[in-house]
Amino acid sequence: MATETHEFQAEVKKLLDLMIHSLYSNKDVFLRELISNASDALDRLRFEGLTQAELLPDEELAIRLFADSEARTLILEDNGIGMSRADLVENLGTIARSGTLEFLRDAAASGETSPDLIGQFGVGFYSSFMVADQVSVLSRRAGEETATLWSTDGSGEYSLEEAKRDSAGTTITLHLKPADGEDGISDYSEEWTLRQIVTRYSDFVSYPIRLTTMKQEEGDDLAKAVEIEEPLNSMKAIWTRPASEVSDEEYKEFYSHITHDHEEPLLHLATALEGTFEARALLYLPSRAPMDLYHREMAHRGIQLYVRRVFIMDECRDLMPEYLRFVKGVVDAEDLSLNVSREMLQQDRQIQAIRKHLVKKVLESLKALKEEDEEKYLGFWAQFGPVLKEGLLPFDEKKERILELVYAATTGDQAQLTSLSDYVDRMGEDQEAIYYMTGSSREVLAGSPHLEAFAEKGLEVLLFTDPVDEVWLEQMPPDYREKKFQSVGRGEIDLGSKDEKDGEESNQEAEAYKDLIQCMGNALQEEVKEVRLSNRLKQSPSCLVVDEGDLSPQLEAMLRQAGQDVPDRKPILEVNPDHAILKRLQAIFEKDGTDARLSEFSELLFGQAVLAGGGQLTDPGTFTRKLSGLMEKAL
């Protein structure tokens, strides 16, 4: 039959220009697309072979690449279902027409169970024109005797002619463009380049992918060129195998393969999402935090996305929340809505369903680790605890599952961390709140005057020292097991018990110090909102307290460092009515309410409270001079 020339049934020039310059950001993916189409063709043949065994070839189903650097060609061949003349016209003669999609629709309409197919977009084939200026397709449909040769240079027309092919399948020949580093075109006739692309994108395709190259072999007389066929893909998608069939060593090797981390992972998690959306995942928790963990925009994400074992993207940020960004692994979805280039996910229910499932499973695994091997879990907490607590920041996520995993330092045992659950179990029957304090370090907090009344009464206080603690505990302290969180450095504290002074005695004390407190407030009106007597101080003379609704000093500093405006607020100065300093000041005030020492000692008590709370003085020089003067007089 003579060669026929046809026009494409679409504005091919415009669409190919879009393909080359806009649709794909990485030109290497053309090979992924062609291999995906070949894998589909093999799947379709195997599927039809279930009822027509005569269609199946005697040799194994495989995909082969042939590279010729001298001729500047790359050939991709499969022994799959193949295409008839009409198939070529219908599927390749119309842009964005997918034979795969048609096949799935027909199979669904007939009620048959179709195989898992990758390419459902109909444009992947045309990505070839990013790297080739002439493309030909030789194909023979399984069950037919004749083959057809389809070819085009993408200029608007394609040709068809009858051809010969020994068996069913498809052979695609690309006449490659010159390598151009500036345009992102590699030399796709090089073995190393092809091996790298297949390993990256198609390593887990379930059919063998083999590369045939010509190599020089030394003989008895002269060197001669011989064909060498080598496998390119491992086909070891271990997440598709039952966990009972995968050894620990295989899990470790796969972790090293996808992360390039040669330390053993802390644990692995294999899970499957079944039902409306189907996906499998193999996730890992590293043993050590990476250097870029806290550089969110720069940080490498560890979730690789596959669709039916074909690599789609390396860092799928949509499948894991920020606070689990340390999780590594792969997610393989059966039917995920992608854009036509497969390089961006659509925001739809599938993504949200997979993400929800993965988060649930990761948190469940961490809880199980905490309960079964606390020492190992504490190793994880030391590396990733601050990041995990970022999950307590959003208002729209359930926090109880994360709170179950939280550990903190405690005044109960300075050498150990404690979980929230253990803390609540130790609480007395009349303790209504989880007492906590935030600050820069455990050492600074342990010496805080705010803890004195709690220590005297044997009440345990949690000490939170990570910057994120300032935020999640400040913005909206959650309940945990029906217990509120209460800061020991905020508002008024009532630890009421039978040992407390009765109301009449407290009123008398407040009345006795009333005028002195007012005098001190006047002296410190630029620094504090209020001066008041304290019931939390037992040994120290003074401390600073944050009023309800105000930001803590640490959170203020964080916001200023981030360049945000912070409203002016002043702390409250609490003074110890039982301390010798206050009693001495009371005596001075009763003798002479205008004594200059009252103002000077008030400022020293304020400065002392700032330092005891781990803060910084605005004028340390003046504070030092006043303190030195006081020491001189005392000596």
Residue pairs with C-beta under 8 A, 6 or more apart in sequence:
1 161
1 162
2 161
3 159
3 160
3 161
4 159
4 160
4 161
5 157
5 158
5 159
5 160
6 89
6 93
6 157
6 158
6 159
6 160
7 156
7 157
8 93
8 94
8 95
8 152
8 156
8 157
8 158
9 93
9 94
9 95
10 94
10 95
10 96
12 95
12 154
12 155
12 156
13 154
13 155
13 156
15 95
15 96
15 126
16 126
16 129
16 154
19 123
19 126
19 127
19 129
19 130
20 129
20 130
23 123
23 127
23 340
23 341
24 30
24 127
24 130
24 341
24 343
25 341
25 343
26 184
26 343
27 127
27 130
27 131
27 183
27 184
27 185
27 186
28 186
28 197
28 200
28 201
29 127
29 201
29 341
29 342
29 343
30 127
30 128
30 130
30 131
31 76
31 188
31 194
31 197
31 198
31 201
31 202
32 197
32 201
32 202
32 310
32 311
33 119
33 124
33 125
33 127
33 128
34 76
34 124
34 125
34 127
34 128
34 172
35 63
35 76
35 198
35 201
35 202
35 205
35 209
35 310
36 118
36 119
36 124
36 202
36 205
36 310
37 100
37 118
37 119
37 124
37 125
38 63
38 76
38 78
38 80
38 170
38 207
39 63
39 118
39 205
39 206
39 207
39 310
40 80
40 100
40 117
40 118
40 119
41 78
41 80
41 81
41 82
41 169
41 170
42 61
42 62
42 63
42 78
42 79
42 80
42 81
42 207
43 80
43 115
43 116
43 117
44 80
44 81
44 103
44 115
44 117
45 55
45 56
45 61
45 79
45 80
45 81
45 82
45 142
45 168
46 56
46 61
46 115
47 114
47 115
48 55
48 81
48 142
49 55
49 56
52 143
54 143
55 142
55 143
55 168
57 79
57 167
57 168
59 79
60 208
61 78
61 79
61 80
61 207
62 78
62 79
62 207
62 208
62 209
62 210
63 76
63 77
63 78
63 205
63 207
63 208
63 209
63 210
64 76
64 77
64 78
64 209
64 210
64 211
64 212
64 229
65 74
65 75
65 76
65 77
65 194
65 198
65 209
65 210
65 211
65 212
65 232
66 73
66 74
66 75
66 77
66 211
66 212
67 73
67 74
67 75
67 188
67 189
67 190
67 191
67 194
67 211
67 212
67 213
68 74
68 75
68 189
68 214
69 187
69 189
69 190
72 175
72 176
72 178
72 189
73 173
73 174
73 175
73 176
73 189
74 132
74 173
74 174
74 176
74 188
74 189
74 194
75 171
75 172
75 173
75 174
76 171
76 172
76 174
77 169
77 170
77 171
77 172
78 169
78 170
79 167
79 168
79 169
80 142
80 168
80 169
80 170
81 141
81 142
81 168
82 139
82 140
82 141
82 142
82 144
82 168
82 169
82 170
83 91
83 92
83 99
83 137
83 139
83 141
83 148
83 170
84 139
84 141
84 144
84 148
85 146
85 148
85 160
85 162
87 99
87 139
87 141
88 137
88 139
88 148
88 150
88 160
89 160
90 97
90 99
91 97
91 98
91 99
91 122
92 125
92 137
92 150
92 158
93 158
94 122
95 122
95 123
95 126
96 121
96 122
96 123
96 340
97 122
98 119
98 120
98 121
98 122
99 122
100 117
100 118
100 119
100 120
100 122
101 120
101 121
101 122
103 114
103 117
104 114
104 117
104 120
107 113
107 114
108 114
116 308
116 334
117 308
118 307
118 308
118 310
121 338
121 340
121 342
123 340
124 342
126 154
128 135
128 172
128 174
129 135
129 154
130 185
131 174
131 176
131 177
131 185
131 188
132 174
132 175
132 176
132 177
133 153
133 154
133 175
133 177
134 151
134 152
134 153
134 174
134 175
135 151
135 152
135 153
135 154
135 172
135 173
135 174
135 175
136 149
136 150
136 151
136 172
136 173
137 149
137 150
137 151
137 170
137 171
137 172
137 173
138 147
138 148
138 149
138 150
138 163
138 165
138 170
138 171
138 172
138 173
139 147
139 148
139 150
139 165
139 169
139 170
139 171
140 146
140 147
140 148
140 165
140 167
140 168
140 169
140 170
141 168
142 168
143 168
144 168
146 162
147 162
147 163
147 164
147 165
148 160
148 161
148 162
148 163
149 159
149 160
149 161
149 162
149 163
150 158
150 159
150 160
151 158
151 159
152 158
152 159
165 171
174 188
176 187
176 188
176 189
177 185
178 185
179 185
179 186
179 187
186 193
187 193
188 194
191 211
191 213
194 211
194 232
195 211
195 232
198 209
198 211
198 232
198 233
199 232
199 233
200 311
201 310
201 311
202 209
202 232
202 233
202 310
202 311
203 233
203 234
203 235
203 236
203 311
204 233
204 234
204 235
204 236
204 237
204 306
204 309
204 310
204 311
205 233
205 235
205 309
205 310
206 235
206 237
206 309
207 235
208 231
208 233
208 235
209 231
209 232
209 233
210 229
210 230
210 231
210 232
211 229
211 230
211 231
211 232
212 227
212 228
212 229
213 227
213 228
213 230
214 225
214 226
214 227
214 228
215 225
215 226
215 228
216 223
216 224
216 225
216 226
217 223
217 224
217 225
217 226
236 254
237 306
237 309
237 332
238 246
238 250
238 251
238 254
238 282
239 270
239 280
239 281
239 282
239 330
239 332
240 280
240 309
240 332
243 270
246 270
251 265
251 268
251 282
252 264
252 265
254 282
255 261
255 264
255 265
255 268
255 284
255 328
256 262
258 302
258 304
258 328
258 329
258 330
259 284
259 286
259 302
259 328
261 286
261 328
263 286
263 287
263 288
264 287
265 284
265 285
265 286
265 287
265 328
266 284
266 285
266 286
266 287
266 369
266 376
266 379
266 380
267 284
267 285
267 365
267 369
268 282
268 283
268 284
268 285
268 329
269 281
269 282
269 283
269 284
269 285
269 329
269 361
269 362
269 365
270 280
270 281
270 282
270 283
271 280
271 281
271 283
271 357
271 358
271 361
272 278
272 279
272 280
272 281
273 279
273 280
273 281
273 353
273 354
273 357
276 353
277 333
277 334
277 335
277 349
277 350
277 353
277 354
278 333
278 334
278 335
279 331
279 332
279 333
279 334
279 336
279 354
279 357
280 331
280 332
281 329
281 330
281 331
281 332
281 354
281 358
281 361
282 329
282 330
283 303
283 327
283 328
283 329
283 358
283 361
283 362
284 302
284 327
284 328
284 329
285 326
285 327
285 328
285 362
285 365
285 366
285 380
285 384
286 326
286 328
286 383
287 379
287 383
288 383
289 326
289 383
289 384
289 387
290 299
290 300
290 326
292 298
292 299
292 300
293 299
293 325
293 326
293 384
293 387
294 387
296 322
296 325
299 325
300 315
301 315
301 316
301 317
301 320
301 325
302 315
302 325
302 326
302 327
302 328
302 329
303 315
303 316
303 317
303 319
303 320
303 327
303 328
303 329
303 330
303 331
304 311
304 313
304 314
304 315
304 316
304 329
304 330
304 331
305 311
305 312
305 313
305 316
305 319
305 330
305 331
305 333
305 336
305 345
306 312
306 330
306 331
306 332
306 333
307 332
307 333
307 334
307 335
307 336
307 338
307 342
308 332
308 333
308 334
309 332
312 336
312 338
312 342
312 343
313 343
316 331
316 345
318 345
318 347
318 351
318 355
319 331
319 351
319 354
319 355
319 358
320 327
320 355
320 358
320 359
321 355
321 359
321 391
321 397
322 390
323 387
323 388
323 389
323 390
323 391
323 393
323 402
324 359
324 362
324 388
324 391
325 387
326 383
326 384
326 387
327 358
327 362
331 354
331 358
333 350
333 354
335 350
336 345
336 350
336 351
337 345
337 346
337 348
337 350
338 344
338 345
338 346
339 345
339 346
345 351
360 401
363 401
363 402
363 405
366 377
366 380
366 388
366 405
367 401
367 404
367 405
369 376
369 377
369 380
370 377
370 404
370 405
370 419
378 407
378 417
381 388
381 405
381 407
381 417
385 406
385 407
385 466
386 466
386 467
386 468
388 402
388 405
388 406
389 402
389 406
389 466
389 468
389 469
389 472
390 468
391 397
391 399
391 402
392 399
392 402
392 403
392 468
392 472
392 478
393 468
393 471
393 472
393 475
395 476
399 478
400 478
400 480
403 420
403 478
403 480
404 419
404 420
404 421
405 419
406 419
406 420
407 417
407 418
407 419
407 420
408 417
408 418
408 420
408 423
408 436
408 462
408 463
408 464
409 417
409 418
409 442
409 445
409 462
409 463
409 464
409 465
410 416
410 417
410 418
410 423
410 460
410 461
410 462
410 463
411 446
411 451
411 454
411 455
411 460
411 461
411 463
412 418
412 426
412 460
414 442
414 446
418 462
420 434
420 462
420 480
420 481
421 481
423 434
423 460
423 462
424 434
424 480
424 481
424 483
426 460
427 434
427 460
427 483
428 459
431 459
432 483
432 484
433 483
433 484
433 485
433 486
434 462
434 480
434 483
434 484
434 485
434 486
435 454
435 459
435 460
435 461
435 462
435 486
435 487
435 488
436 461
436 462
436 463
436 464
436 473
436 485
436 486
436 487
436 488
437 445
437 448
437 450
437 451
437 461
437 462
437 463
437 464
437 487
437 488
437 489
438 445
438 464
438 465
438 469
438 470
438 473
438 487
438 489
438 552
438 554
439 445
439 448
439 463
439 464
439 465
439 554
439 613
439 614
440 465
440 554
440 614
441 465
441 614
442 463
442 465
444 614
445 451
445 463
445 465
445 614
446 463
447 612
448 489
448 543
448 612
448 613
448 614
449 536
449 537
449 539
449 540
449 542
449 543
449 609
449 612
449 613
450 488
450 489
450 536
450 543
450 545
450 613
451 461
451 488
452 536
452 537
452 538
452 539
452 540
453 493
453 495
453 535
453 536
453 537
453 538
454 460
454 461
454 488
454 495
454 536
455 538
456 538
457 495
457 497
457 499
459 495
461 488
464 473
467 554
467 558
470 552
470 554
470 555
470 558
471 555
471 558
473 485
473 487
474 551
474 552
474 555
477 484
477 485
477 486
477 487
478 485
479 485
487 546
488 536
489 543
489 544
489 545
489 546
489 552
489 613
490 545
490 546
490 547
490 548
490 552
491 545
491 546
491 547
491 548
492 535
493 535
493 536
494 535
495 535
495 536
500 535
501 509
509 533
509 577
510 533
512 586
513 533
513 577
513 582
513 586
515 589
515 593
516 582
516 585
516 586
516 589
516 598
517 531
517 532
517 533
517 575
519 589
519 593
519 598
519 602
520 531
520 573
520 575
520 585
520 598
520 602
520 605
521 528
521 530
521 531
523 598
523 599
523 602
523 603
524 531
524 573
524 602
524 603
524 606
527 570
527 573
527 606
528 544
528 570
528 571
528 572
528 573
528 606
529 547
529 569
529 570
529 571
529 572
530 572
530 573
531 572
531 573
531 574
531 575
531 602
532 572
532 573
532 574
532 575
533 574
533 575
533 577
534 542
534 543
534 545
534 574
534 575
534 576
534 577
536 543
536 574
537 543
537 574
537 575
537 576
537 579
538 576
538 578
539 576
539 579
540 576
540 579
540 612
541 575
541 576
541 579
541 581
541 582
541 605
541 608
542 573
542 574
542 575
542 576
542 605
542 606
542 608
542 609
542 612
543 573
543 574
543 609
543 612
543 613
544 571
544 572
544 573
544 574
544 606
544 609
544 610
544 613
544 615
545 571
545 572
545 573
545 574
546 552
546 553
546 571
546 572
547 569
547 571
547 572
550 569
550 571
551 559
551 566
551 567
551 569
553 571
553 613
553 615
556 566
556 569
559 566
560 566
573 605
573 606
573 609
575 582
575 605
576 582
581 601
581 605
585 598
585 601
588 595
588 597
588 598
589 595
589 598
600 626
600 630
603 623
603 626
604 623
604 626
604 627
604 630
607 617
607 623
607 627
610 616
610 617
611 617
617 623
